[in-house]
Amino acid sequence: MMHPAISSGSANKSTVLVVDDNPDIRRLLRVFLGKKYQFLEAENGTAAVALTQLHLPQLILLDVRMTGEMDGLRVLNFVKGDTKLKDIIVGMITARGQTTDELDARQRGADAYFIKPFSPRDVVAWVASKLQ
């Protein structure tokens, strides 16, 4: 199910899509990012792909492990494998903290890798550095 929460008056704002099956993570990131950016959210990979194709966000924050047909790595593969989407900046947010997990995500095209529990301030600073 898609739950786009689009900030009002956001025509000139960059769009950020947060994809996580945990509503608390989405809510936390909405609090930190929703005022500065047009904010979209999805609770699974299928919804993430649909929102990405529809809204072409500049940046996606993407959980690796999600319920449903598509986990975060499959979404990442889809985005980076599509010529219209491949330049979208993607940051992974995950509980998978092994070095091999991060290397795998980066080889697939991830631009950042945040391990849960993550610092919202670190994520916000990274987003701000990418969407100047």
A tleap script that builds the chain and sets N, CA, C and O, in Angstrom:
source leaprc.protein.ff14SB
mol = sequence {
  NMET MET HIE PRO ALA ILE SER SER GLY SER
  ALA ASN LYS SER THR VAL LEU VAL VAL ASP
  ASP ASN PRO ASP ILE ARG ARG LEU LEU ARG
  VAL PHE LEU GLY LYS LYS TYR GLN PHE LEU
  GLU ALA GLU ASN GLY THR ALA ALA VAL ALA
  LEU THR GLN LEU HIE LEU PRO GLN LEU ILE
  LEU LEU ASP VAL ARG MET THR GLY GLU MET
  ASP GLY LEU ARG VAL LEU ASN PHE VAL LYS
  GLY ASP THR LYS LEU LYS ASP ILE ILE VAL
  GLY MET ILE THR ALA ARG GLY GLN THR THR
  ASP GLU LEU ASP ALA ARG GLN ARG GLY ALA
  ASP ALA TYR PHE ILE LYS PRO PHE SER PRO
  ARG ASP VAL VAL ALA TRP VAL ALA SER LYS
  LEU CGLN
}
set mol.1.N position { 0.846 -1.175 0.000 }
set mol.1.CA position { 0.000 0.000 0.000 }
set mol.1.C position { 0.887 1.231 0.000 }
set mol.1.O position { 1.877 1.285 0.729 }
set mol.2.N position { 0.546 2.204 -0.797 }
set mol.2.CA position { 1.325 3.428 -0.877 }
set mol.2.C position { 0.733 4.470 0.057 }
set mol.2.O position { -0.486 4.611 0.162 }
set mol.3.N position { 1.601 5.187 0.722 }
set mol.3.CA position { 1.191 6.270 1.600 }
set mol.3.C position { 1.997 7.512 1.293 }
set mol.3.O position { 2.825 7.913 2.111 }
set mol.4.N position { 1.789 8.139 0.146 }
set mol.4.CA position { 2.572 9.337 -0.113 }
set mol.4.C position { 2.132 10.467 0.805 }
set mol.4.O position { 0.954 10.822 0.862 }
set mol.5.N position { 3.073 11.007 1.501 }
set mol.5.CA position { 2.812 12.174 2.340 }
set mol.5.C position { 3.575 13.316 1.717 }
set mol.5.O position { 4.768 13.483 1.967 }
set mol.6.N position { 2.904 14.094 0.916 }
set mol.6.CA position { 3.569 15.154 0.169 }
set mol.6.C position { 3.361 16.477 0.880 }
set mol.6.O position { 2.231 16.884 1.151 }
set mol.7.N position { 4.456 17.136 1.174 }
set mol.7.CA position { 4.393 18.431 1.847 }
set mol.7.C position { 3.717 19.451 0.946 }
set mol.7.O position { 3.894 19.426 -0.272 }
set mol.8.N position { 2.948 20.342 1.542 }
set mol.8.CA position { 2.303 21.384 0.746 }
set mol.8.C position { 3.342 22.430 0.338 }
set mol.8.O position { 4.351 22.624 1.016 }
set mol.9.N position { 3.074 23.086 -0.765 }
set mol.9.CA position { 3.987 24.134 -1.249 }
set mol.9.C position { 5.353 23.590 -1.592 }
set mol.9.O position { 6.361 24.264 -1.384 }
set mol.10.N position { 5.401 22.373 -2.118 }
set mol.10.CA position { 6.685 21.711 -2.311 }
set mol.10.C position { 7.157 21.707 -3.756 }
set mol.10.O position { 8.025 20.912 -4.115 }
set mol.11.N position { 6.612 22.564 -4.578 }
set mol.11.CA position { 6.950 22.548 -5.997 }
set mol.11.C position { 8.440 22.760 -6.254 }
set mol.11.O position { 8.982 22.202 -7.207 }
set mol.12.N position { 9.106 23.550 -5.427 }
set mol.12.CA position { 10.522 23.832 -5.643 }
set mol.12.C position { 11.431 22.983 -4.761 }
set mol.12.O position { 12.644 23.193 -4.747 }
set mol.13.N position { 10.879 22.052 -4.044 }
set mol.13.CA position { 11.666 21.220 -3.138 }
set mol.13.C position { 12.099 19.937 -3.831 }
set mol.13.O position { 11.400 19.419 -4.701 }
set mol.14.N position { 13.259 19.435 -3.434 }
set mol.14.CA position { 13.691 18.121 -3.884 }
set mol.14.C position { 12.789 17.075 -3.252 }
set mol.14.O position { 12.258 17.272 -2.159 }
set mol.15.N position { 12.621 15.961 -3.952 }
set mol.15.CA position { 11.769 14.885 -3.461 }
set mol.15.C position { 12.612 13.768 -2.873 }
set mol.15.O position { 13.577 13.307 -3.482 }
set mol.16.N position { 12.225 13.340 -1.668 }
set mol.16.CA position { 12.866 12.226 -0.981 }
set mol.16.C position { 11.817 11.141 -0.777 }
set mol.16.O position { 10.719 11.415 -0.292 }
set mol.17.N position { 12.154 9.913 -1.147 }
set mol.17.CA position { 11.292 8.759 -0.922 }
set mol.17.C position { 11.915 7.900 0.165 }
set mol.17.O position { 13.069 7.487 0.048 }
set mol.18.N position { 11.156 7.628 1.225 }
set mol.18.CA position { 11.609 6.753 2.298 }
set mol.18.C position { 10.840 5.442 2.185 }
set mol.18.O position { 9.610 5.431 2.151 }
set mol.19.N position { 11.585 4.334 2.128 }
set mol.19.CA position { 10.982 3.021 1.963 }
set mol.19.C position { 11.403 2.137 3.134 }
set mol.19.O position { 12.573 1.780 3.270 }
set mol.20.N position { 10.435 1.792 3.971 }
set mol.20.CA position { 10.705 0.933 5.123 }
set mol.20.C position { 9.393 0.315 5.551 }
set mol.20.O position { 8.371 1.000 5.571 }
set mol.21.N position { 9.394 -0.970 5.897 }
set mol.21.CA position { 8.158 -1.605 6.346 }
set mol.21.C position { 7.835 -1.270 7.798 }
set mol.21.O position { 6.778 -1.653 8.300 }
set mol.22.N position { 8.730 -0.562 8.473 }
set mol.22.CA position { 8.495 -0.136 9.851 }
set mol.22.C position { 7.930 1.291 9.843 }
set mol.22.O position { 8.639 2.229 9.480 }
set mol.23.N position { 6.657 1.466 10.243 }
set mol.23.CA position { 6.066 2.810 10.208 }
set mol.23.C position { 6.768 3.797 11.138 }
set mol.23.O position { 6.739 5.001 10.886 }
set mol.24.N position { 7.396 3.313 12.202 }
set mol.24.CA position { 8.109 4.211 13.115 }
set mol.24.C position { 9.334 4.828 12.446 }
set mol.24.O position { 9.637 6.000 12.673 }
set mol.25.N position { 10.033 4.060 11.632 }
set mol.25.CA position { 11.194 4.591 10.894 }
set mol.25.C position { 10.717 5.647 9.900 }
set mol.25.O position { 11.314 6.718 9.793 }
set mol.26.N position { 9.641 5.345 9.173 }
set mol.26.CA position { 9.115 6.322 8.210 }
set mol.26.C position { 8.678 7.595 8.927 }
set mol.26.O position { 8.946 8.697 8.449 }
set mol.27.N position { 8.017 7.457 10.055 }
set mol.27.CA position { 7.549 8.619 10.822 }
set mol.27.C position { 8.735 9.452 11.310 }
set mol.27.O position { 8.719 10.679 11.206 }
set mol.28.N position { 9.761 8.787 11.842 }
set mol.28.CA position { 10.951 9.479 12.326 }
set mol.28.C position { 11.602 10.293 11.207 }
set mol.28.O position { 11.941 11.461 11.397 }
set mol.29.N position { 11.771 9.675 10.055 }
set mol.29.CA position { 12.408 10.383 8.946 }
set mol.29.C position { 11.506 11.481 8.386 }
set mol.29.O position { 12.004 12.501 7.909 }
set mol.30.N position { 10.195 11.288 8.437 }
set mol.30.CA position { 9.271 12.349 8.008 }
set mol.30.C position { 9.435 13.577 8.900 }
set mol.30.O position { 9.429 14.707 8.411 }
set mol.31.N position { 9.584 13.357 10.218 }
set mol.31.CA position { 9.771 14.476 11.149 }
set mol.31.C position { 11.035 15.254 10.790 }
set mol.31.O position { 11.034 16.485 10.794 }
set mol.32.N position { 12.106 14.535 10.482 }
set mol.32.CA position { 13.390 15.184 10.226 }
set mol.32.C position { 13.525 15.740 8.809 }
set mol.32.O position { 14.285 16.685 8.596 }
set mol.33.N position { 12.809 15.181 7.844 }
set mol.33.CA position { 12.998 15.575 6.443 }
set mol.33.C position { 11.784 16.250 5.804 }
set mol.33.O position { 11.921 16.940 4.794 }
set mol.34.N position { 10.608 16.058 6.381 }
set mol.34.CA position { 9.363 16.474 5.740 }
set mol.34.C position { 9.165 17.960 5.560 }
set mol.34.O position { 8.405 18.372 4.683 }
set mol.35.N position { 9.822 18.780 6.359 }
set mol.35.CA position { 9.652 20.228 6.214 }
set mol.35.C position { 10.538 20.798 5.111 }
set mol.35.O position { 10.180 21.781 4.461 }
set mol.36.N position { 11.681 20.182 4.909 }
set mol.36.CA position { 12.638 20.722 3.940 }
set mol.36.C position { 12.469 20.128 2.540 }
set mol.36.O position { 12.801 20.768 1.542 }
set mol.37.N position { 11.950 18.901 2.476 }
set mol.37.CA position { 11.852 18.198 1.202 }
set mol.37.C position { 10.426 17.738 0.953 }
set mol.37.O position { 9.640 17.547 1.881 }
set mol.38.N position { 10.111 17.565 -0.329 }
set mol.38.CA position { 8.862 16.880 -0.646 }
set mol.38.C position { 9.078 15.442 -0.196 }
set mol.38.O position { 10.050 14.811 -0.611 }
set mol.39.N position { 8.203 14.916 0.633 }
set mol.39.CA position { 8.413 13.638 1.302 }
set mol.39.C position { 7.410 12.612 0.814 }
set mol.39.O position { 6.200 12.824 0.894 }
set mol.40.N position { 7.915 11.507 0.311 }
set mol.40.CA position { 7.093 10.371 -0.079 }
set mol.40.C position { 7.525 9.181 0.752 }
set mol.40.O position { 8.681 9.088 1.165 }
set mol.41.N position { 6.587 8.264 0.998 }
set mol.41.CA position { 6.963 7.069 1.740 }
set mol.41.C position { 6.246 5.853 1.181 }
set mol.41.O position { 5.138 5.944 0.653 }
set mol.42.N position { 6.912 4.711 1.313 }
set mol.42.CA position { 6.353 3.432 0.894 }
set mol.42.C position { 6.713 2.392 1.942 }
set mol.42.O position { 7.761 2.474 2.582 }
set mol.43.N position { 5.837 1.421 2.109 }
set mol.43.CA position { 6.068 0.391 3.126 }
set mol.43.C position { 6.616 -0.906 2.550 }
set mol.43.O position { 6.902 -1.845 3.294 }
set mol.44.N position { 6.768 -0.965 1.210 }
set mol.44.CA position { 7.347 -2.172 0.613 }
set mol.44.C position { 7.981 -1.824 -0.735 }
set mol.44.O position { 7.816 -0.721 -1.257 }
set mol.45.N position { 8.698 -2.785 -1.269 }
set mol.45.CA position { 9.441 -2.551 -2.500 }
set mol.45.C position { 8.578 -2.310 -3.716 }
set mol.45.O position { 8.932 -1.504 -4.577 }
set mol.46.N position { 7.449 -2.996 -3.804 }
set mol.46.CA position { 6.558 -2.815 -4.947 }
set mol.46.C position { 6.019 -1.391 -4.980 }
set mol.46.O position { 5.996 -0.761 -6.037 }
set mol.47.N position { 5.586 -0.881 -3.829 }
set mol.47.CA position { 5.104 0.499 -3.744 }
set mol.47.C position { 6.238 1.479 -4.043 }
set mol.47.O position { 6.020 2.517 -4.668 }
set mol.48.N position { 7.445 1.148 -3.596 }
set mol.48.CA position { 8.600 2.020 -3.837 }
set mol.48.C position { 8.868 2.173 -5.330 }
set mol.48.O position { 9.120 3.280 -5.806 }
set mol.49.N position { 8.814 1.070 -6.065 }
set mol.49.CA position { 9.054 1.125 -7.510 }
set mol.49.C position { 7.980 1.973 -8.182 }
set mol.49.O position { 8.287 2.790 -9.050 }
set mol.50.N position { 6.720 1.783 -7.785 }
set mol.50.CA position { 5.628 2.558 -8.385 }
set mol.50.C position { 5.801 4.053 -8.107 }
set mol.50.O position { 5.659 4.868 -9.019 }
set mol.51.N position { 6.103 4.418 -6.866 }
set mol.51.CA position { 6.288 5.830 -6.524 }
set mol.51.C position { 7.509 6.421 -7.221 }
set mol.51.O position { 7.493 7.581 -7.633 }
set mol.52.N position { 8.569 5.623 -7.352 }
set mol.52.CA position { 9.784 6.092 -8.020 }
set mol.52.C position { 9.498 6.401 -9.481 }
set mol.52.O position { 9.929 7.433 -9.994 }
set mol.53.N position { 8.778 5.517 -10.149 }
set mol.53.CA position { 8.459 5.744 -11.557 }
set mol.53.C position { 7.517 6.935 -11.728 }
set mol.53.O position { 7.623 7.671 -12.709 }
set mol.54.N position { 6.606 7.128 -10.792 }
set mol.54.CA position { 5.618 8.201 -10.895 }
set mol.54.C position { 6.197 9.573 -10.566 }
set mol.54.O position { 5.916 10.551 -11.259 }
set mol.55.N position { 7.021 9.648 -9.488 }
set mol.55.CA position { 7.468 10.948 -8.976 }
set mol.55.C position { 8.937 11.276 -9.263 }
set mol.55.O position { 9.353 12.422 -9.088 }
set mol.56.N position { 9.726 10.294 -9.699 }
set mol.56.CA position { 11.155 10.488 -9.975 }
set mol.56.C position { 11.844 11.269 -8.845 }
set mol.56.O position { 12.323 12.381 -9.069 }
set mol.57.N position { 11.897 10.699 -7.642 }
set mol.57.CA position { 12.548 11.406 -6.532 }
set mol.57.C position { 14.030 11.595 -6.810 }
set mol.57.O position { 14.640 10.827 -7.554 }
set mol.58.N position { 14.599 12.626 -6.202 }
set mol.58.CA position { 16.032 12.851 -6.348 }
set mol.58.C position { 16.833 11.897 -5.453 }
set mol.58.O position { 17.990 11.591 -5.742 }
set mol.59.N position { 16.205 11.430 -4.362 }
set mol.59.CA position { 16.920 10.611 -3.386 }
set mol.59.C position { 15.959 9.616 -2.766 }
set mol.59.O position { 14.806 9.946 -2.487 }
set mol.60.N position { 16.437 8.387 -2.550 }
set mol.60.CA position { 15.657 7.335 -1.898 }
set mol.60.C position { 16.435 6.841 -0.692 }
set mol.60.O position { 17.629 6.558 -0.787 }
set mol.61.N position { 15.751 6.736 0.450 }
set mol.61.CA position { 16.279 6.064 1.638 }
set mol.61.C position { 15.553 4.730 1.707 }
set mol.61.O position { 14.326 4.689 1.803 }
set mol.62.N position { 16.307 3.642 1.659 }
set mol.62.CA position { 15.744 2.332 1.364 }
set mol.62.C position { 16.187 1.279 2.363 }
set mol.62.O position { 17.381 1.041 2.546 }
set mol.63.N position { 15.207 0.649 3.010 }
set mol.63.CA position { 15.487 -0.466 3.914 }
set mol.63.C position { 15.864 -1.690 3.074 }
set mol.63.O position { 15.323 -1.882 1.985 }
set mol.64.N position { 16.777 -2.510 3.567 }
set mol.64.CA position { 17.168 -3.714 2.839 }
set mol.64.C position { 16.128 -4.809 3.033 }
set mol.64.O position { 15.631 -5.379 2.062 }
set mol.65.N position { 15.803 -5.101 4.283 }
set mol.65.CA position { 14.866 -6.191 4.583 }
set mol.65.C position { 13.454 -5.643 4.711 }
set mol.65.O position { 13.148 -4.850 5.602 }
set mol.66.N position { 12.597 -6.091 3.789 }
set mol.66.CA position { 11.190 -5.703 3.840 }
set mol.66.C position { 10.340 -6.900 3.452 }
set mol.66.O position { 10.773 -7.783 2.712 }
set mol.67.N position { 9.128 -6.904 3.967 }
set mol.67.CA position { 8.192 -7.948 3.582 }
set mol.67.C position { 7.701 -7.680 2.165 }
set mol.67.O position { 7.801 -6.562 1.658 }
set mol.68.N position { 7.172 -8.715 1.540 }
set mol.68.CA position { 6.641 -8.557 0.188 }
set mol.68.C position { 7.567 -9.138 -0.857 }
set mol.68.O position { 8.578 -9.768 -0.547 }
set mol.69.N position { 7.195 -8.908 -2.104 }
set mol.69.CA position { 7.909 -9.501 -3.237 }
set mol.69.C position { 9.301 -8.925 -3.448 }
set mol.69.O position { 10.201 -9.635 -3.897 }
set mol.70.N position { 9.488 -7.658 -3.134 }
set mol.70.CA position { 10.766 -6.999 -3.420 }
set mol.70.C position { 11.407 -6.482 -2.143 }
set mol.70.O position { 10.829 -5.656 -1.436 }
set mol.71.N position { 12.607 -6.974 -1.852 }
set mol.71.CA position { 13.353 -6.387 -0.738 }
set mol.71.C position { 14.109 -5.172 -1.267 }
set mol.71.O position { 14.033 -4.849 -2.453 }
set mol.72.N position { 14.828 -4.514 -0.389 }
set mol.72.CA position { 15.516 -3.289 -0.772 }
set mol.72.C position { 16.584 -3.483 -1.833 }
set mol.72.O position { 16.790 -2.603 -2.669 }
set mol.73.N position { 17.258 -4.606 -1.814 }
set mol.73.CA position { 18.297 -4.841 -2.818 }
set mol.73.C position { 17.692 -5.017 -4.211 }
set mol.73.O position { 18.278 -4.587 -5.204 }
set mol.74.N position { 16.523 -5.647 -4.280 }
set mol.74.CA position { 15.847 -5.784 -5.576 }
set mol.74.C position { 15.371 -4.419 -6.077 }
set mol.74.O position { 15.430 -4.138 -7.274 }
set mol.75.N position { 14.901 -3.573 -5.156 }
set mol.75.CA position { 14.507 -2.210 -5.544 }
set mol.75.C position { 15.734 -1.450 -6.044 }
set mol.75.O position { 15.677 -0.772 -7.070 }
set mol.76.N position { 16.838 -1.567 -5.316 }
set mol.76.CA position { 18.084 -0.913 -5.723 }
set mol.76.C position { 18.504 -1.383 -7.113 }
set mol.76.O position { 18.869 -0.562 -7.955 }
set mol.77.N position { 18.459 -2.678 -7.363 }
set mol.77.CA position { 18.797 -3.214 -8.692 }
set mol.77.C position { 17.882 -2.626 -9.762 }
set mol.77.O position { 18.345 -2.270 -10.846 }
set mol.78.N position { 16.588 -2.522 -9.465 }
set mol.78.CA position { 15.642 -1.966 -10.422 }
set mol.78.C position { 15.976 -0.511 -10.743 }
set mol.78.O position { 16.039 -0.120 -11.909 }
set mol.79.N position { 16.189 0.283 -9.696 }
set mol.79.CA position { 16.462 1.708 -9.886 }
set mol.79.C position { 17.754 1.909 -10.675 }
set mol.79.O position { 17.776 2.659 -11.651 }
set mol.80.N position { 18.811 1.252 -10.261 }
set mol.80.CA position { 20.107 1.454 -10.916 }
set mol.80.C position { 20.176 0.810 -12.297 }
set mol.80.O position { 21.049 1.148 -13.096 }
set mol.81.N position { 19.260 -0.115 -12.582 }
set mol.81.CA position { 19.241 -0.765 -13.877 }
set mol.81.C position { 18.345 -0.089 -14.899 }
set mol.81.O position { 18.303 -0.508 -16.055 }
set mol.82.N position { 17.627 0.950 -14.492 }
set mol.82.CA position { 16.708 1.662 -15.370 }
set mol.82.C position { 17.357 2.969 -15.830 }
set mol.82.O position { 17.772 3.776 -14.997 }
set mol.83.N position { 17.448 3.182 -17.117 }
set mol.83.CA position { 18.159 4.366 -17.628 }
set mol.83.C position { 17.524 5.676 -17.164 }
set mol.83.O position { 18.230 6.674 -17.021 }
set mol.84.N position { 16.218 5.700 -16.926 }
set mol.84.CA position { 15.562 6.923 -16.467 }
set mol.84.C position { 15.728 7.143 -14.962 }
set mol.84.O position { 15.538 8.259 -14.479 }
set mol.85.N position { 16.077 6.099 -14.221 }
set mol.85.CA position { 16.134 6.183 -12.758 }
set mol.85.C position { 17.545 6.065 -12.194 }
set mol.85.O position { 17.766 6.372 -11.023 }
set mol.86.N position { 18.490 5.631 -12.996 }
set mol.86.CA position { 19.810 5.242 -12.479 }
set mol.86.C position { 20.573 6.338 -11.753 }
set mol.86.O position { 21.461 6.041 -10.954 }
set mol.87.N position { 20.241 7.613 -12.018 }
set mol.87.CA position { 20.958 8.708 -11.364 }
set mol.87.C position { 20.348 9.116 -10.021 }
set mol.87.O position { 20.855 10.022 -9.360 }
set mol.88.N position { 19.269 8.456 -9.618 }
set mol.88.CA position { 18.682 8.740 -8.303 }
set mol.88.C position { 19.681 8.319 -7.229 }
set mol.88.O position { 20.263 7.237 -7.303 }
set mol.89.N position { 19.871 9.166 -6.248 }
set mol.89.CA position { 20.770 8.890 -5.131 }
set mol.89.C position { 20.047 7.931 -4.176 }
set mol.89.O position { 18.897 8.169 -3.807 }
set mol.90.N position { 20.725 6.846 -3.778 }
set mol.90.CA position { 20.096 5.853 -2.916 }
set mol.90.C position { 20.956 5.613 -1.681 }
set mol.90.O position { 22.135 5.275 -1.775 }
set mol.91.N position { 20.336 5.796 -0.531 }
set mol.91.CA position { 20.964 5.462 0.744 }
set mol.91.C position { 20.240 4.293 1.374 }
set mol.91.O position { 19.018 4.321 1.522 }
set mol.92.N position { 20.973 3.278 1.741 }
set mol.92.CA position { 20.386 2.105 2.373 }
set mol.92.C position { 20.317 2.337 3.887 }
set mol.92.O position { 21.241 2.883 4.488 }
set mol.93.N position { 19.215 1.914 4.481 }
set mol.93.CA position { 19.054 1.968 5.936 }
set mol.93.C position { 18.681 0.558 6.364 }
set mol.93.O position { 17.639 0.038 5.964 }
set mol.94.N position { 19.534 -0.063 7.178 }
set mol.94.CA position { 19.343 -1.480 7.421 }
set mol.94.C position { 19.907 -1.936 8.761 }
set mol.94.O position { 20.766 -1.279 9.349 }
set mol.95.N position { 19.411 -3.059 9.221 }
set mol.95.CA position { 19.960 -3.705 10.406 }
set mol.95.C position { 21.123 -4.624 10.035 }
set mol.95.O position { 21.822 -5.131 10.913 }
set mol.96.N position { 21.327 -4.835 8.751 }
set mol.96.CA position { 22.398 -5.727 8.285 }
set mol.96.C position { 23.723 -4.971 8.319 }
set mol.96.O position { 24.010 -4.165 7.434 }
set mol.97.N position { 24.521 -5.238 9.343 }
set mol.97.CA position { 25.714 -4.443 9.575 }
set mol.97.C position { 27.031 -5.079 9.183 }
set mol.97.O position { 28.087 -4.525 9.491 }
set mol.98.N position { 27.009 -6.212 8.519 }
set mol.98.CA position { 28.255 -6.844 8.104 }
set mol.98.C position { 28.905 -6.053 6.964 }
set mol.98.O position { 28.216 -5.481 6.118 }
set mol.99.N position { 30.219 -6.031 6.957 }
set mol.99.CA position { 30.953 -5.339 5.897 }
set mol.99.C position { 30.575 -5.886 4.531 }
set mol.99.O position { 30.470 -5.129 3.565 }
set mol.100.N position { 30.368 -7.199 4.441 }
set mol.100.CA position { 30.007 -7.802 3.148 }
set mol.100.C position { 28.643 -7.303 2.668 }
set mol.100.O position { 28.431 -7.152 1.464 }
set mol.101.N position { 27.708 -7.043 3.605 }
set mol.101.CA position { 26.393 -6.510 3.224 }
set mol.101.C position { 26.543 -5.115 2.625 }
set mol.101.O position { 25.926 -4.796 1.609 }
set mol.102.N position { 27.375 -4.283 3.269 }
set mol.102.CA position { 27.587 -2.930 2.760 }
set mol.102.C position { 28.275 -2.968 1.398 }
set mol.102.O position { 27.887 -2.240 0.484 }
set mol.103.N position { 29.287 -3.809 1.261 }
set mol.103.CA position { 29.993 -3.915 -0.025 }
set mol.103.C position { 29.042 -4.357 -1.131 }
set mol.103.O position { 29.100 -3.835 -2.244 }
set mol.104.N position { 28.166 -5.316 -0.830 }
set mol.104.CA position { 27.196 -5.792 -1.805 }
set mol.104.C position { 26.284 -4.648 -2.248 }
set mol.104.O position { 26.066 -4.451 -3.444 }
set mol.105.N position { 25.753 -3.895 -1.286 }
set mol.105.CA position { 24.854 -2.779 -1.611 }
set mol.105.C position { 25.587 -1.716 -2.441 }
set mol.105.O position { 25.033 -1.189 -3.405 }
set mol.106.N position { 26.824 -1.408 -2.066 }
set mol.106.CA position { 27.577 -0.387 -2.812 }
set mol.106.C position { 27.916 -0.866 -4.224 }
set mol.106.O position { 27.905 -0.072 -5.165 }
set mol.107.N position { 28.217 -2.158 -4.378 }
set mol.107.CA position { 28.491 -2.683 -5.723 }
set mol.107.C position { 27.252 -2.617 -6.601 }
set mol.107.O position { 27.359 -2.511 -7.823 }
set mol.108.N position { 26.080 -2.678 -5.989 }
set mol.108.CA position { 24.820 -2.579 -6.732 }
set mol.108.C position { 24.454 -1.129 -7.035 }
set mol.108.O position { 23.513 -0.870 -7.785 }
set mol.109.N position { 25.201 -0.173 -6.449 }
set mol.109.CA position { 24.972 1.227 -6.757 }
set mol.109.C position { 24.526 2.105 -5.599 }
set mol.109.O position { 24.256 3.289 -5.801 }
set mol.110.N position { 24.441 1.552 -4.380 }
set mol.110.CA position { 24.051 2.372 -3.226 }
set mol.110.C position { 25.102 3.454 -2.981 }
set mol.110.O position { 26.304 3.221 -3.105 }
set mol.111.N position { 24.612 4.640 -2.629 }
set mol.111.CA position { 25.497 5.775 -2.383 }
set mol.111.C position { 25.879 5.924 -0.917 }
set mol.111.O position { 26.860 6.594 -0.594 }
set mol.112.N position { 25.102 5.299 -0.023 }
set mol.112.CA position { 25.385 5.358 1.414 }
set mol.112.C position { 24.767 4.137 2.071 }
set mol.112.O position { 23.895 3.478 1.505 }
set mol.113.N position { 25.237 3.849 3.280 }
set mol.113.CA position { 24.785 2.666 4.007 }
set mol.113.C position { 24.715 3.023 5.488 }
set mol.113.O position { 25.746 3.177 6.143 }
set mol.114.N position { 23.504 3.153 6.011 }
set mol.114.CA position { 23.283 3.502 7.413 }
set mol.114.C position { 22.766 2.271 8.155 }
set mol.114.O position { 21.809 1.628 7.723 }
set mol.115.N position { 23.412 1.954 9.275 }
set mol.115.CA position { 23.051 0.766 10.046 }
set mol.115.C position { 22.131 1.163 11.193 }
set mol.115.O position { 22.423 2.093 11.945 }
set mol.116.N position { 21.006 0.440 11.317 }
set mol.116.CA position { 20.054 0.658 12.411 }
set mol.116.C position { 20.657 0.124 13.702 }
set mol.116.O position { 21.295 -0.928 13.673 }
set mol.117.N position { 20.485 0.798 14.826 }
set mol.117.CA position { 19.839 2.104 14.941 }
set mol.117.C position { 20.778 3.186 14.414 }
set mol.117.O position { 21.951 3.244 14.781 }
set mol.118.N position { 20.239 4.038 13.549 }
set mol.118.CA position { 21.035 5.079 12.927 }
set mol.118.C position { 20.754 6.415 13.611 }
set mol.118.O position { 19.751 6.578 14.306 }
set mol.119.N position { 21.648 7.350 13.400 }
set mol.119.CA position { 21.460 8.702 13.908 }
set mol.119.C position { 20.667 9.493 12.870 }
set mol.119.O position { 21.149 9.683 11.754 }
set mol.120.N position { 19.460 9.960 13.210 }
set mol.120.CA position { 18.705 10.768 12.249 }
set mol.120.C position { 19.491 11.987 11.783 }
set mol.120.O position { 19.378 12.390 10.626 }
set mol.121.N position { 20.280 12.575 12.669 }
set mol.121.CA position { 21.068 13.745 12.288 }
set mol.121.C position { 22.096 13.389 11.206 }
set mol.121.O position { 22.334 14.179 10.292 }
set mol.122.N position { 22.702 12.206 11.309 }
set mol.122.CA position { 23.653 11.780 10.276 }
set mol.122.C position { 22.956 11.601 8.931 }
set mol.122.O position { 23.482 12.004 7.894 }
set mol.123.N position { 21.771 10.998 8.953 }
set mol.123.CA position { 21.013 10.789 7.717 }
set mol.123.C position { 20.616 12.137 7.117 }
set mol.123.O position { 20.768 12.350 5.914 }
set mol.124.N position { 20.107 13.051 7.955 }
set mol.124.CA position { 19.700 14.376 7.485 }
set mol.124.C position { 20.893 15.124 6.891 }
set mol.124.O position { 20.766 15.762 5.846 }
set mol.125.N position { 22.042 15.050 7.546 }
set mol.125.CA position { 23.232 15.731 7.036 }
set mol.125.C position { 23.648 15.146 5.685 }
set mol.125.O position { 24.025 15.886 4.776 }
set mol.126.N position { 23.580 13.835 5.556 }
set mol.126.CA position { 23.934 13.199 4.286 }
set mol.126.C position { 22.969 13.631 3.186 }
set mol.126.O position { 23.391 13.992 2.088 }
set mol.127.N position { 21.650 13.591 3.492 }
set mol.127.CA position { 20.652 14.013 2.510 }
set mol.127.C position { 20.912 15.458 2.083 }
set mol.127.O position { 20.908 15.771 0.893 }
set mol.128.N position { 21.135 16.329 3.060 }
set mol.128.CA position { 21.386 17.741 2.751 }
set mol.128.C position { 22.631 17.899 1.872 }
set mol.128.O position { 22.646 18.740 0.973 }
set mol.129.N position { 23.667 17.105 2.119 }
set mol.129.CA position { 24.891 17.210 1.320 }
set mol.129.C position { 24.665 16.760 -0.119 }
set mol.129.O position { 25.345 17.232 -1.030 }
set mol.130.N position { 23.721 15.855 -0.328 }
set mol.130.CA position { 23.445 15.346 -1.670 }
set mol.130.C position { 22.441 16.190 -2.445 }
set mol.130.O position { 22.449 16.191 -3.676 }
set mol.131.N position { 21.575 16.911 -1.728 }
set mol.131.CA position { 20.506 17.668 -2.383 }
set mol.131.C position { 20.692 19.168 -2.252 }
set mol.131.O position { 19.724 19.891 -2.019 }
set mol.132.N position { 21.909 19.643 -2.396 }
set mol.132.CA position { 22.186 21.079 -2.278 }
set mol.132.C position { 21.668 21.828 -3.476 }
set mol.132.O position { 21.812 23.048 -3.551 }
savepdb mol mol.pdb
quit
